Amino acid sequence: MKILRAGWQWFLRQTLLNKIIILGLFAVIVPFFLPTIVAWFKPTMINVGVAFYTYERTRVSQDIPSAYVFEKRNLVTNCSLRRHEQTLGADHPLPSEGSWVVIKLLIDNVSDNQVSNLRVGIRSPAIGLATRVSTAPPMEATGQMETPPNDGRRWFVVTIPAIAPRSSVVLSLTTPLDDTLRKFIYQDRRTVTIQVPFVASDQFHDYPPIVSRTNALKILNREALLRSRTGLAAEEPLFDPSSLPPDPTLASDNTRPYQPLPKTRSCSEGEAGIW
């Protein structure tokens, strides 16, 4: 109590300009520490980890059978996370070339209770109307753009009906890398940010969660483990060339050839997934 009284007296002795500067800094700093402060007084039921990367599907041979490369690369370090080459014969439907930005959210229910009607708000330049939602293990999940009533900045809200106690879900948001997003990332070299303004459910009111930056390779391995427990293929379906629809921007202009993404760097396994 004495510390608070001394701090208040010190603040009162400051000039008007200093008081404005102090209050401005306080207003900027508090939002960053608010989730941590909330967690101290009320432990959260949901932990959120985030990672993201680009996925590219390119044809390296025009002959039949055709050779394709399927590659995941880190958006921050431009390192190749995983690269897979596959030859497809004439009897296999040939997929179109394209690239996507994939945002991964590792959602952990750390409580002993089921979380129902979970809603997660997400903001990112890499999310748009063409964003698709999937989960591992597979479960019902929907997502749509919404405008909050007290804020003009739109966010993408994902709804999951239920998450079992002490269980995890990897949420994937896949967005076609169109001309606008490609320019944003590779020409303007702007940073792709990811914010999770809130989580909410039937068990708790919305609050800003503590979001941890997760190594992309670790979250991919965690996703593979969740898939294997359900008896499905351990790798995510993006590696299956017939499972992902063609990029809508390519479908609208079949005469324009696909432009491959810039080459990736060769990185160590430890560096490849960081951000």
N, C-alpha and C positions, 0 to 999 in steps of 0.2 A: 504493500500500500504506500509506503514511504517513497518507493521508486516511482510510482505513478504520480504522486503529489509533486515530487521534485521535477519530473519530466514536464508536467503541466506548467509549473512555475517557470521552468526554462523556456517553454514555448511562449508564454505570455510576455517574456522579456524581449522577444525577437521583434524586429521591425516588421511593418506590414508586408514588405516585399518578401522577406525571409519566410513569413508565415504562409504566403501564397505558394512559394516554392516548396516548402515542407509538405503542405497539404497536397500539392500536385504530385510529388514523389510518392506520398503515401497512397494516393488513389491509383497510381500505376503499379505499385509493388503488391498491394493487398490481393488483387485477383490471382496473382501467381501462387500465393501461399494459402489462399482460401481453401482449396481442396484438402491440403494437409492439415489445416487447423480443424476443419470439419471432421476429418478422420480421427483426430485426437479425441474429440469429445463424443463422437458417434461412429464407431467402426462400420465401414461400408460392407455391403454384401457382395458387391461386384468390383472386381479388379479388371482394368483394361490395358492391354498392350497393343502397340501399333507398329506396323512395318509396311513398306510399300516398294514396288518395283515395276518395271515394264516387262511385258511379254510380247515376243515377236515371232511371227510365223512367216518364213520366207522360202521361196523356191529357188534352189541353186542350180537346178538342171531342168531345161525345157524338154528333155527327151522323155520317152516312155520306156521303162519306169522312171518316174521323176524323183529327184532327191530334194527333201525338205529339211530345213533347220528350224527347230523350236527352241527358243532361248529366253531365259529370264535374266534380267540384268538390274543391278542396283541403280536407282535413280540418282542417288547422292554421289556414290563413288564411281559410277559407270563401270562397275566390275561385273563380269559374267557370273551369275549365281549357279545356274544349271543350263547345260546345253545338250540338246538331244537331236540326233540326225536320224532320218528315216526315209527309206525308199518306198514309194507307192507305185504299184503297178496299174495297168489300164483297167483292171477290174475293181479298183478302189476309187470312190469318188474323190476327186482332187479338190482340196480346200483352197479358198482364195487366200492371197497373202494379206497380212495386216499386222497391226500392233495395238496393244492395249496397256493402260495403266491399271495395276491391280493394287488395291489397298486391303491390307489384312488387319483385322482386329481380333486379338486373342481375349475372349471374355471368360473370366473365371468366376463362378459362383462359389465363394469361399465360406458360405454359411451352411448350416445344417438343414435349411428349409428350401423348398422349391421356390424359384422366382418365376412368377407368371406375368404375362403381358409386358415383357421387357421392351422398352423403347430407348433407342440410342440415337442421339442427334450428332451429326457429323458435318463439318464444313471443310472443304478443300477445293482448290482450283481444278483438281483432277476428278471432280464429280459433276455430272450433268444429267440431262434428261435421258440419255442413252445408258446410264449406269444400270448394271444388273447385279442382283444379290444372290449369293449362294452361301451355304454353310457346310462345315465339317465338324461332327458327323451330320449327314443330311437331315434337315428338319425344315418345317415350314417357316419361311421368313419373307417378309415383304418390305419394300422400301419406296419412298416417294419424296419429292421435294416439297417442303412446307415453308411458309413464312410465319415466323413468330409474331404474336400480336404486338409486342413492344419493341420490335427490332425489324428494320427493313432488310437485313441480310438473311437470305434464305439458307436453310440447311436441309440436309438429306436425313430423313428419319427412318430408321430400320426398326421393325417390330418383330419380335420372336415370341410365340405363344407361351413357351415354358422352357426353363432350364433346370435340370434336376439338381439336388443338393450335391455339393462338393464335386462339381463337374465343370467341364470346359467346352467352349464352342469357338471355332475359328470362323469369323465372318469375313467374307470376301466381297468387295465392291469392284466390279470390272467395268472399265469405261473405254470405249474405242478412242485411240489416239488420233484424232482428226487433225486437220490443218491448223486449227486454232491452238489446240493443246500441244501439237508438235512445235509450233513457233514459240509458244510460252516456255517450253522446256529446253529446246535445242538451239534456237536462234537468239531469243532474248535472254536465255540462261537464267530465268527467274526460278526462285525456289518453290518447290511444291510443298505447301504446308498442310498439316492435318490437325484439326481441332475437334475435340469431343465436348461440346458445351454442356451436355447433360445426359444422364441416364435416369430412367424412371420405371416404375413397375407398380403392380397392385400392392406390393409390400412396403414400398417407400416412395416418398415424393421425389420429384426431380431435383438433382443436385449435380454440380460439376465434379466428375470423378478425377482421381489421380491417374494420369495417363503415362505409361512408361514406354520409352522407345525400345522396341524389341529387335534384336538382330534378325534380319530377314531369313537367314538360313535356319535359325532356331525355330522361328514360327512355322516355317515350311516343314521342318522335321516333326514339330508338335502336331501339325495338321495331318501328316502322313500317319502318325501313331493313332490319332483319333479315327481316321478312315479305316485303318487295318483292324481296329477293334470291332468294327461293324461288319467285317468280312468283305469289304470292298477293296478295290485296288488302292494301294497306299499312296500313289501319286495323284495329285489333283487333276481334274478332268481337262484342264487347259493343255495338258500334254497330248491328249487325244485329238488329232487334227480334225476329226469329223464331229467333235462335240461342240466346237465353238462356232457360232454363226459368223458369216463374213462381216467385215466392217461396213456399216451403212454408207459411209462416204465413198467407199469403193463401188458399192452396188449401184449408186446413182450415176456413176461415170465409169463405165466399163472400158472406155478407150484410154483412160489415164493409167499408166503403169504404176505399180507400187514403188515408192521410194524407200529403200531400206534405212533403218536407223543408223546413226554414226557407229563406228566400230567400238567395241568394248575394250577395256584394259584387262591385262592379265594380273590378277591379284591373288594373294594368299587366301586361304579359307577363312582365316580370322578377320581379314579386312573386308572380304567380299560383301558381307551382310550388314555392316555397320551403317549408321546414319546419325 
